[in-house]
Amino acid sequence: MNLNDCQQCPRLAQHLQQVRADYPHYHARPVLPFGSDDPGLLIVGLAPGMHGANATGRPFTGDHAGILLYQTLYDYGFSNQPNAEHRDDGLQLHHCRITNAVKCLPPENKPLTSEIKTCNAYLAAELQALNQGTVILALGLIAHQAILRAGALKLSSFAFKHGAVYDLPSGHTLLDSYHCSRYNTQTKRLTPDMFQAVFATARDLCAKNRQKPTQ
């Protein structure tokens, strides 16, 4: 099924129908991945935010979490500007792509386990299309686990830990970070310095993987 028309999760489809009625100018549909078609870095978040990506139709655009994310992407050479406000703001990603484990807005920003698993087929297809050596940055535990499920890997074999790096059987590299959510940044669970350190690692890994000979 085409992601644009996906209604495989009845609760999410009903929720979006109500959001479209309440906010007719909102995107309020599955949010497609954004960025390079041939990325060296794929960033996987959780799900669209109500008044951010769900409204604008672009991952992390308009979300509080996008403030730190897009500034850091710019600082480390992955984008042409440090902010993201709407889909026509001129933002371009360099060698980077952003997606979510769940493509539709969940009620209270909390997708059910069944919804994460249903949407995992789309993420699996995205990962299969990546070149070997691509760095996959998981923002949070749910994204981390979704990436492992998409690769049919045991969750227990790859523990989530901020800053952890794993070489996956697929030839990709998994990098973990706490999610850049409002809660995490305001409580200092994730500081700008911590997030920058993750992107410094991502940049180094991307450069290293580009130098590897092809098999």
Buried (B, 14 or more C-beta within 10 A) or exposed (E): EEBEEBBEBEBBBEBBEEBBEEBEEBBBBBBBBBBBEEBBBBBBBBBBBBBBBBBBBBBBBBBBBBBBBBBBBBBBEBBEBEEBBEEEEEBEBBBBBBBBBBBBBBBEBEBBEEBBBBBBBBBBEBBEEBEEBBBBBBBBBBBBBBBBBBBEBEEEEBEBEBEBBBEBEBBBBBBBBBBBBBEBBEEEEBEEEBBBBBBEBBBEBBEEBEEEEEE
